[in-house]
Amino acid sequence: MKKIGLVGGTGPESTLMYYRKLNEEIDRLTGGKAMPEIVIESVDFRRMWGYVERSETGKLSDYLLEKLNNLAKCDAEVIALTAVTCHVVYDELAERFGKPVISIPKAVCDEAVSKGIGRIGLLGTMFTMERDYMKKDLINAGVQVFVPNEEDRKLVAKRILEELELGIVKESTLRELQAVINRMKDENGIEGVILGCTELPVILNSGNCPVECFDAVDIHIRKLIELAI
């Protein structure tokens, strides 16, 4: 089995999900005969997020490249970022790193296309909703991508940063997010929604989402497992 390398801490809650699910699923798939070797290179979330907020993409790329190189030094073979927002510099980062970095947007796109989705909603941080790095693979594949209106985008981003990143899950926030998705369903005709922030699955899932739910974490983890085993 190939060693898995994760750039974690981007935030801590999603890193825990990756670590737990990779271990649980590989143990299950191998019939209790194997669990993965995992290396985690954890960033300073406040430093990383500062680069994102100030649009200092060069500094963000430099910082993440340092982390990727550290994973390579530990002989990690299946390497990934554990945050969607960090994919704002994915193309540059992958080119500079020179080794495969398993992309969250590409994995999600492949899943949506395989299910015949033509119109899909996207929730995430403000960066993820307003930039194109989570959308371009889908658009190139012929899928229409919609984001919430400006007021709802601000609400979603606020709840992610002030609650979900900190592991705070409120029933009132779930109702707010469900309402945002229902508005997109009514106004844009979305057939599914991408949970485009690795913290969103803490609160939204296939059991409570008003449309088909594309959990970026779960889809990405399944791709990592496929490559590792």
Secondary structure, DSSP 8 states (H G I E B T S, - for coil): ---EEEEE-SSHHHHHHHHHHHHHHHHHHTTTS----EEEEE--HHHHHHHHHTT-HHHHHHHHHHHHHHHHHTT--EEEES-SGGGGGHHHHHHHH-S----HHHHHHHHHHHTT--EEEEES-HHHHHSSTTTHHHHHTT-EEE---HHHHHHHHHHHHHTGGGT---HHHHHHHHHHHHHHHHHH--SEEEE-STTGGGT--TTT-SSEEEEHHHHHHHHHHHHH-
